Amino acid sequence: VIPSKWFEGYPLVLSDAIAAQTPVLLSNIGSLKEVGQDLQLPMFDHHSMSDLISKVYGIYENFIQLNKMQDRMLNYYLQHLEPTRNTQQLLSIYDRLLTND
């Protein structure tokens, strides 16, 4: 569970969970909501404890959903977070910035 009530940056714990294909339940706010929507991860209303509890039970009881979540997380990791690919993307951005003064 990655709870937040603030519009914060992208938390590293989310990248770690995605890389490890660890089930994630996110607050539906800020960057957490954006990534959650991209990966179709379960999200809860950050103002509602009952919604959080309901979503935890939903993940626990639905193994098919859990397996699909892990597959999406692996694909997202390989496309966006894998260190070699991520480094190549950053270097490409730097190259473009340096050559387009």
C-alpha beads as a LAMMPS data file, in Angstrom:
LAMMPS data file: protein, C-alpha beads

101 atoms
100 bonds

1 atom types
1 bond types

-500.0 500.0 xlo xhi
-500.0 500.0 ylo yhi
-500.0 500.0 zlo zhi

Masses

1 110.0

Atoms # bond

1 1 1 0.000 0.000 0.000
2 1 1 1.404 3.356 -1.067
3 1 1 -0.762 5.924 0.689
4 1 1 -0.547 9.619 0.095
5 1 1 -2.735 12.639 0.533
6 1 1 -0.379 15.032 -1.221
7 1 1 0.449 15.830 -4.827
8 1 1 3.996 14.561 -4.658
9 1 1 6.590 13.417 -7.143
10 1 1 7.088 9.881 -8.290
11 1 1 8.040 7.809 -5.211
12 1 1 10.945 5.382 -5.635
13 1 1 9.106 2.742 -3.642
14 1 1 6.672 2.524 -6.561
15 1 1 9.531 1.851 -9.011
16 1 1 10.901 -0.790 -6.660
17 1 1 7.506 -2.477 -6.368
18 1 1 7.055 -2.457 -10.140
19 1 1 10.539 -3.920 -10.684
20 1 1 9.849 -6.678 -8.139
21 1 1 6.309 -7.245 -9.473
22 1 1 5.002 -6.722 -5.965
23 1 1 1.262 -6.052 -5.804
24 1 1 0.592 -2.364 -5.264
25 1 1 -2.412 -0.467 -4.018
26 1 1 -2.176 3.287 -4.584
27 1 1 -3.869 6.442 -3.403
28 1 1 -5.810 7.982 -6.276
29 1 1 -3.959 11.295 -6.254
30 1 1 -1.139 12.990 -8.157
31 1 1 1.520 10.948 -9.920
32 1 1 0.368 7.802 -8.127
33 1 1 -2.968 8.108 -9.899
34 1 1 -1.295 8.656 -13.288
35 1 1 0.903 5.549 -12.986
36 1 1 -1.960 3.573 -11.473
37 1 1 -4.133 4.382 -14.474
38 1 1 -1.357 3.491 -16.932
39 1 1 -0.809 0.119 -15.257
40 1 1 -4.451 -0.451 -14.325
41 1 1 -3.431 -0.840 -10.683
42 1 1 -6.028 -0.798 -7.947
43 1 1 -6.422 2.599 -6.319
44 1 1 -8.328 3.790 -3.304
45 1 1 -9.866 7.094 -2.313
46 1 1 -7.228 8.719 -0.127
47 1 1 -9.995 10.078 2.129
48 1 1 -11.654 6.702 2.742
49 1 1 -10.386 3.986 5.076
50 1 1 -13.302 1.738 4.088
51 1 1 -12.331 2.005 0.416
52 1 1 -8.739 1.053 1.288
53 1 1 -9.907 -1.990 3.251
54 1 1 -12.248 -3.037 0.447
55 1 1 -9.471 -2.826 -2.161
56 1 1 -7.051 -4.829 0.022
57 1 1 -9.607 -7.624 0.336
58 1 1 -10.335 -7.407 -3.387
59 1 1 -6.680 -8.010 -4.272
60 1 1 -6.367 -10.804 -1.729
61 1 1 -9.435 -12.598 -3.035
62 1 1 -8.739 -12.258 -6.767
63 1 1 -5.616 -14.150 -7.826
64 1 1 -6.353 -13.716 -11.539
65 1 1 -6.320 -9.938 -11.094
66 1 1 -3.069 -10.269 -9.143
67 1 1 -1.369 -12.263 -11.912
68 1 1 -2.480 -9.772 -14.560
69 1 1 -1.219 -6.900 -12.407
70 1 1 2.177 -8.552 -12.117
71 1 1 2.345 -9.072 -15.902
72 1 1 1.544 -5.399 -16.520
73 1 1 4.157 -4.371 -13.966
74 1 1 6.839 -6.472 -15.655
75 1 1 6.029 -5.016 -19.074
76 1 1 6.053 -1.462 -17.688
77 1 1 9.381 -2.101 -15.976
78 1 1 10.967 -3.450 -19.148
79 1 1 9.672 -0.528 -21.228
80 1 1 10.260 2.354 -18.807
81 1 1 12.345 1.502 -15.760
82 1 1 14.904 -1.138 -16.711
83 1 1 18.275 0.505 -15.928
84 1 1 19.995 0.043 -19.302
85 1 1 16.978 1.234 -21.267
86 1 1 16.380 4.105 -18.842
87 1 1 20.018 5.214 -19.146
88 1 1 19.768 5.129 -22.959
89 1 1 16.633 7.260 -22.828
90 1 1 18.294 9.822 -20.554
91 1 1 21.420 9.992 -22.716
92 1 1 19.238 10.504 -25.783
93 1 1 17.496 13.422 -24.080
94 1 1 20.842 14.975 -23.095
95 1 1 22.162 14.554 -26.643
96 1 1 19.121 16.316 -28.088
97 1 1 19.428 19.155 -25.596
98 1 1 23.131 19.620 -26.244
99 1 1 22.830 19.577 -30.034
100 1 1 19.836 21.952 -30.131
101 1 1 21.315 24.959 -28.335

Bonds

1 1 1 2
2 1 2 3
3 1 3 4
4 1 4 5
5 1 5 6
6 1 6 7
7 1 7 8
8 1 8 9
9 1 9 10
10 1 10 11
11 1 11 12
12 1 12 13
13 1 13 14
14 1 14 15
15 1 15 16
16 1 16 17
17 1 17 18
18 1 18 19
19 1 19 20
20 1 20 21
21 1 21 22
22 1 22 23
23 1 23 24
24 1 24 25
25 1 25 26
26 1 26 27
27 1 27 28
28 1 28 29
29 1 29 30
30 1 30 31
31 1 31 32
32 1 32 33
33 1 33 34
34 1 34 35
35 1 35 36
36 1 36 37
37 1 37 38
38 1 38 39
39 1 39 40
40 1 40 41
41 1 41 42
42 1 42 43
43 1 43 44
44 1 44 45
45 1 45 46
46 1 46 47
47 1 47 48
48 1 48 49
49 1 49 50
50 1 50 51
51 1 51 52
52 1 52 53
53 1 53 54
54 1 54 55
55 1 55 56
56 1 56 57
57 1 57 58
58 1 58 59
59 1 59 60
60 1 60 61
61 1 61 62
62 1 62 63
63 1 63 64
64 1 64 65
65 1 65 66
66 1 66 67
67 1 67 68
68 1 68 69
69 1 69 70
70 1 70 71
71 1 71 72
72 1 72 73
73 1 73 74
74 1 74 75
75 1 75 76
76 1 76 77
77 1 77 78
78 1 78 79
79 1 79 80
80 1 80 81
81 1 81 82
82 1 82 83
83 1 83 84
84 1 84 85
85 1 85 86
86 1 86 87
87 1 87 88
88 1 88 89
89 1 89 90
90 1 90 91
91 1 91 92
92 1 92 93
93 1 93 94
94 1 94 95
95 1 95 96
96 1 96 97
97 1 97 98
98 1 98 99
99 1 99 100
100 1 100 101
